């Protein structure tokens, strides 16, 4: 017998109601921003942040960065305690040799680029506001410093033991890792530094929604049909 879904009758079937959910405001803003960025024409300096480093190269890059993470608070405490104990025993107080660590933060990285001391600069693609790092790719190209844009400020933050991080820079590496860094620099230069002209010309956005695309396609189809009829006469 056919079921009746009227009021007080058969139980309604389970439906996907996610379209009708009143999402929290921050989620609505995120989604509206994404749609806007697709609809509006995005100028090249902003659009370049949509093209991140490929997955394979990024994996190798983060394996290398993990070797140069800054020391933890516990490790620092142990190091200073050991130094204090040696000083108490009457030995010479020698400062410990500074290990090669990755540098982080916009100001630090910018000064390293300006002094041409940075060997490789890593920039996050989702910095908010983007103006914080918008100038950095152009500065790197001007100074001849290899740079790359990678997915995720949170991923960069994990390297330096923070929640998020805008950019990182290699100032120096141990001799055993020099070959690996050189390979990464070659790959990064090919993808970013050497493609400067292409990046400078490539606009983003301008993608219409499904309804608008369907409407345009329908008009084009009608025009083509009309033209075909005229030619047939």
N, C-alpha and C positions, 0 to 999 in steps of 0.2 A: 504494500500500500504506500502511496506517495506521502512523504512527511510534510507536515504543515509547520512552518517556522514563524507563525504569527505570535502575538503577545499571549503568553500563558500556554502556549502549545509546546511543540517539540523543542529540545535543547539545541541551541545554535551550534554549528560545527566550529572547531578551533580555527581561528584565522590569524594571519600575521598582521598585528596591529602596530608595527614599528613606525609606519607612516603617520599614525595619529598620535604618537607619543609627544607630550610637551617636554622637549629636551631642555636641560639646564642652559642658562643663557650663554655660558662660555663655549658650550658645544655648538650652539646656534651661530655664534660669532665666528668660530673656526670654520664652519661649513660655508657661511656666507662669504667669508674672506677667500676661501678656496675657489668658490664659484666666480667671484669678482675677478680674481687673478686669471681665470681662464677666459672670461668674457672680454675684459679690457685689453688694450694693446700694452704690452709690458716692454719698457725700453731695455736695450741690451745690457747695461750695467747691472740691472736687477735680475734680468732673465738668466744671466750666466750662473746664478746660484741654483738653478733648477738642474744643471748638468753636473752631477757628482761623479766621483771616481768610481770605476767599475769594481764589482764585488771582489774579484780575485786579487787585484792590486791593493784594495783597501784592507783585505785580510792580512796580507803580508806586511803592510804598513803598520797596522795595529799590533802585530806580533813584535815588530821592532820597537814600537813606542813602549810596550809593556816592560822592556828591558831597562828603560830609562825613566821609570816612574820616580817621583820625588820620595825621599825616605819618610817612613811613618813617624808619628810622635814617639812611639815606644822605642823605635830604632835610634832616634835622635837622643832620647833620654839615656839609653844604654851607652851610646858613644860618649856623651858628655860626662856621665858618671865614671866611665873607665878613665877618661882623661883626667878627671878630678882626683881619682884614686892614685894615678901615677904621679900627679903633682904633689899629693900629700906624702908620697914615699920619698920625695926629694929629687925625682927625675926632672929633666928639662921639660918645660911645658911647650910642646910642639903642636900647633894647630893641625888638625887632620886635613889631609889633601881632599880638595873638593872633587867629588865624583861627577862624571858627565851626566847631567840630567836634562830632561826636556823642559823647555821654558814655556810659560803660559801667560795669557793675559794680553789685551790689546796694546797697552803702553809698552810693555817689555818687548813684545814681538815687533812692534813698529820700530822701536829704536834699534833692534838687531838688524832689521831689514835696511834701515837708513845707513847703518855702519857696515853693511854687507857682511855681517857676521853669521847670519842665518843660512844654514845649508839646505834646509827644506822647511817650508811653511805649510801648515795644515789649517784650513779654515772650515768652520761648520756651516752647513747650508741653511740652517733654520734659526739664525740669530734674530732676536726680536728686541729692539728695533734694528732693522738691517743696516741702518746708517752707521752703526758701530764698526762694521767691517767692509762697508761698501767700497771704500777707497783702496783696500788692501791689495786686491789683484792687480790694479793699475800700478800701484807703488812697486809691487814685486816685479812686474814686467819692466818698469823703468830702471830698477836697480839690478835687473838680471838675476833675481833670486827665484829658484824653482818654487812654485806654489801649487796646491791642489785644494779642491773643495770636496769635503766628504759629508756623508749623511750623518746627522745627529750631533747636536751640541752636548747631549747627555753622554754619548759615547766618548767624546773628548774629555768630558768632566770625569768620567771613571778613571781615565789614565792618570789625572793629577789629583785624584781622591777628593773630588768635589761633585756637586749635583750636576752642574753644567759648566762648559768652558767654550769661549768664542773661538779661540785659535791657539795653536801650539807651534813651536819652532825647535828644530834640532840645531843646537849651536856647535856640538861636537859629538863624535861617537868613538867608542873603543876601536882599536885597530882591527879586531876580528870581525866587526860589523861594517867595516868601511865598504866592502864589496857589495853587501846587500843594500846599503844606503845608495850607492852609485847606481845600482840597477833601478831602484825606485825613482831616483832623480831623473833617469833617462825616460822612464815610462811617463812620469808626471810632466816633463818638459814637452813630450810629444802630444799629450792630451790637453795641456793648458797653455804653457808659455808660447809654444810655436803656433798655436791656433788663434793668436791675438786678433788678426784681421777678421777671421771668420766670426769670432765671438762678438767683435765690435759691430758687425753688421746684422747679427741674428736677433730679430725681435721675437717676443713671445706673446702668448694670449691670442685674442681674436677668434676663439673657438666658440661657436654658437651652441645653444641648447638643442636638444632633440627636436622640439616642436618647431623652432626657427629653421633648423636644417631641413625638416620635412616640408615646411612651407616653401622654402627656396627651391627645393628639388621639384616640388609640384609645379611651380611657376616655370622652371627651366623645361620641364617635360611638356607643358602646355605650349611654350614658345617653339620648341623643337617640332611638335606636332603641327602647329600652324605653318611653320616654315616648310615642312614636308608637303603639306597640302598645296601651298602656293607654288612650289616647284613642280608638283604633279600637274597643275593646270596648264 
